[in-house]
Amino acid sequence: AQKVTQAQTEISVVEKEDVTLDCVYETRDTTYYLFWYKQPPSGELVFLIRRNSFDEQNEISGRYSWNFQKSTSSFNFTITASQVVDSAVYFCALSASANSKLTFGKGITLSVRP
Amino acid sequence: GAGVSQTPSNKVTEKGKYVELRCDPISGHTALYWYRQSLGQGPEFLIYFQGTGAADDSGLPNDRFFAVRPEGSVSTLKIQRTERGDSAVYLCASSLRAGRGGTEAFFGQGTRLTVV
């Protein structure tokens, strides 16, 4: 069985602060994929990033970066210099290589204050 | 269309009634997924289609829930004898292909179902 745990429920920061969203996953699959999605108040889930289990290279894309560590089953997501428009619910998700259905965490509500 | 379209955006129905929720995926996407999101929770998988066939319906909660995709494009999620516990946002997503875990899924804005 797959499981995604987002221990943080709500985070509030002031604009321009950096913020890291934590994600811990459980899976028995040797190959799997990890995702971060953003859900703004409009409700539509927006794809942000994807990593596969055989590539632990961490990357930066604009203000977004992520830290994937198989040894601790963690896939943390960082927003640098946060902006008010970053306010949303952020979901970490996991899928197995055999199919594409996603297992989501409960989400983290991020509030960025001006 | 440009994105995944779901109709209606909101649906209020009485307990015991039948409802249909529609999803129009991105043109050319062969895989289509339905998820259900309760308040304060992450989306939960219901069913996914590869083409016209349901490749995995393991997330459907019971036999009151059924989904079809007769022509491999538009899909309809059908709920019979609705119960108050069915109230949630029903999300549809599509992707270019299924069967490979790294496929990026694009989501619609959802249908908010309220059973009174």
Interface residues (C-beta under 8 A of the other chain):
Chain A: V4 T31 Y32 Y33 Y37 S42 G43 E44 L45 V46 F47 R50 N52 F91 A93 S95 A96 S97 A98 N99 S100 K101 L102 T103 F104 G105 K106 G107
Chain B: A31 Y33 Y35 G40 Q41 G42 P43 E44 F45 Y48 A55 D56 G59 V89 L91 A93 S95 A98 G99 R100 G101 G102 T103 E104 A105 F106 F107 G108 Q109 G110
